Amino acid sequence: MWCLWNLALLAEPLMGSWGLVAVYILTGAAGNLLSTWMYWLWPIRDSGGVMFPAGAGASGAVFGIAGALIILLKSNRLPVPPDELKKLRKSVIYFAALNLILGLSISGGNLFLHSGLNIDNWAHGGGFVCGLLFALPMVPRIGSPKAVFGNRLRVAVLLVVGGLVLFGFYLANIPPPSGLGSLQFN
């Protein structure tokens, strides 16, 4: 929550309140969908059978906000000295890289220690990539005409929603992994 608080304080002036809500919800959904897909393709197998873990938390959305910030902080429209802007962007990149490395280390350590602690790195990656894609058609709200920003925000939301809906339909129609036969969920 501390990371969300700090990234959101930085992101809200750049994408507005509605833009922040949109990037949070959509990148969280993207991370969840990617995680679902990856665990469907490669379920966790142990002596008790096959498991399809459920993801929980806001980390995919936090990584999504970081991804969007990395793109938006590149803008020359921002009224911030270029050196300071570069430092700020570098901090967000370091934040994302460090947290991804920590997540991968914890999950990798779990393979050897069997601690039961798992980090949903697929959700982190899905949220991050979706945040990058979300921000590509956008310009920061600061320094841009309101109509231009509003139109670009709508385009970003429509593109991401369209992509997520198509991906969701794809997920709903993929067959079970080989060797599992037919699955029934109650």
C-alpha positions, -999 to 999 in steps of 0.1 A, spaced: 0 0 0 30 23 7 42 18 -29 7 24 -43 4 56 -22 37 70 -35 32 60 -72 -4 73 -72 8 106 -58 32 109 -87 7 95 -113 -24 115 -105 -12 149 -117 1 132 -149 -31 113 -158 -58 128 -137 -80 110 -112 -100 91 -138 -69 81 -156 -53 68 -124 -84 48 -116 -85 34 -151 -48 24 -152 -52 8 -117 -82 -13 -126 -72 -22 -161 -36 -31 -153 -47 -51 -123 -71 -70 -146 -44 -75 -172 -20 -90 -145 -47 -113 -132 -56 -125 -167 -19 -132 -176 -14 -150 -143 -45 -171 -149 -34 -180 -184 2 -189 -174 -10 -211 -145 -35 -227 -168 -7 -235 -193 17 -246 -166 -2 -256 -135 17 -264 -103 21 -301 -98 29 -318 -66 23 -351 -48 -13 -341 -41 -22 -334 -78 -25 -304 -99 -31 -269 -85 -43 -237 -102 -33 -210 -76 -55 -180 -71 -39 -146 -71 -47 -119 -46 -35 -84 -40 -29 -52 -58 7 -57 -70 -2 -62 -106 -19 -28 -106 10 -12 -87 34 -24 -114 9 -11 -140 11 24 -125 49 21 -125 48 11 -162 26 40 -171 48 64 -152 79 53 -170 63 63 -203 46 95 -191 77 108 -173 95 108 -207 74 137 -219 90 170 -227 57 188 -219 62 185 -182 73 217 -164 101 200 -146 138 205 -152 150 177 -175 176 165 -151 151 161 -123 126 144 -146 153 120 -156 161 112 -120 124 107 -112 119 84 -141 151 64 -132 137 60 -97 105 45 -110 125 21 -133 147 11 -103 115 5 -82 100 -18 -108 132 -37 -115 141 -41 -78 106 -54 -69 105 -77 -99 139 -92 -89 128 -96 -53 96 -114 -64 116 -137 -87 141 -144 -59 114 -153 -34 96 -175 -59 129 -191 -69 139 -197 -33 105 -213 -27 114 -240 -53 143 -251 -32 131 -243 3 94 -253 -2 84 -224 21 49 -221 7 55 -185 -1 48 -176 -37 49 -143 -55 27 -139 -85 53 -126 -109 30 -132 -139 6 -107 -125 35 -82 -119 47 -86 -155 12 -84 -170 3 -53 -150 36 -37 -159 34 -44 -197 -3 -32 -197 8 0 -179 34 7 -206 8 0 -234 -18 21 -216 4 51 -215 17 50 -251 -12 69 -266 -14 93 -237 3 126 -230 6 139 -195 -23 159 -183 1 186 -172 11 208 -201 -14 195 -226 -47 209 -238 -76 194 -218 -94 181 -250 -63 164 -263 -56 147 -230 -92 136 -227 -93 121 -262 -60 103 -257 -72 89 -223 -103 76 -239 -83 60 -267 -60 43 -242 -89 30 -221 -107 17 -252 -76 0 -266 -68 -17 -233 -104 -27 -226 -107 -41 -261 -75 -61 -257 -85 -74 -223 -120 -85 -235 -104 -103 -264 -79 -120 -242 -106 -129 -217 -127 -146 -245 -96 -164 -255 -90 -177 -220 -126 -188 -217 -122 -210 -247 -89 -227 -243 -89 -264 -236 -75 -279 -204 -38 -286 -202 -28 -320 -217 -30 -350 -194 -57 -335 -172 -87 -348 -191 -119 -329 -185 -121 -307 -154 -153 -298 -135 -155 -268 -113 -183 -267 -87 
